[in-house]
Amino acid sequence: MNEGLRKAMLGRMKALSVKIAALNTTADELVRSAILLDGEPIAQTLLGRAQRRRVQVLVMQGRLAALRERYDTRFRPMP
């Protein structure tokens, strides 16, 4: 097995997981701010930014799932 590749894949999975969590947290905060500013023009802008982050999360979750599948195929022993 290629230990360097295994570690790189694990590192990438970790980085994607951290980024996903950060984007979700940011989106949550943007929504909370928009609620507090209800009726203000900026509220819609904040909701739009939150929505874009949620879409980024979905894309990254797909990448993470694909990477996990490749990792499992390559490094997990078959029963």
N, C-alpha and C positions, 0 to 999 in steps of 0.2 A: 504494500500500500504506500501511497505517496503521502507522507505525514505533513509536508508543507501545504499541499493542496487541501488536506482535511482541515488543518488549522485555519487556512484562509477562508474556506467555506463556512466554518463555524464562526469566525470573526465577522464575516459578511452577514450571516443570519442574525448575530447579536446586534450589529449596527442597524440593520433594517428594523429589528424589534424596538430598539431604542427610538429610532426616528418615527416609527408608527405611533408609539406612546406619546412622544413630544407633539406630533401633529394633532393627535386627538385632544390632548390637553389644551393646546393653543385654540383649536376649534371650539372647545367647550368655553374657554374664557371669552372668545369673541362673541359667542352666542349670549353669554351672561351679560356682557357689556351692551350688546344690542338690546336686550330686554330692559336694562336700566335706562337706555336712551330711547325707549319707545316713543315714536312720534317725531323724533329728530331725523333729519336727512341722513346723518351718518349711520344710523341703525341699519338701514338697508345695505350700505356698503360693508359693514361689519358682518352681516349675515352672508353676503356674497363671498367674502373672504373665508368665512367658516366653511361654507359649502365647498369651495375649492380645496381646502385642506382635507375635507372628508373624502373628496374624490382622489386626492393624492394618497390617502390612507388605503383606499380600495386597490389602487394600482400597486402600491408597495406590498400589501397583503398578498396579492397575486404573485408578485416576484418572490416573496418569502416562501410561499407554498411551493412554487416551482423549484426553488433552491433546496428546500427541505426534501423534496422528492428526489432530486438529483443526488443529494447527499446520501439519502437512504439507499438508493440504488447502488451507489458506488461503495459505501462504507459499512452498511449494516449487514451482518452475516445472515444468510438465509437459514431458516430452521430446517 
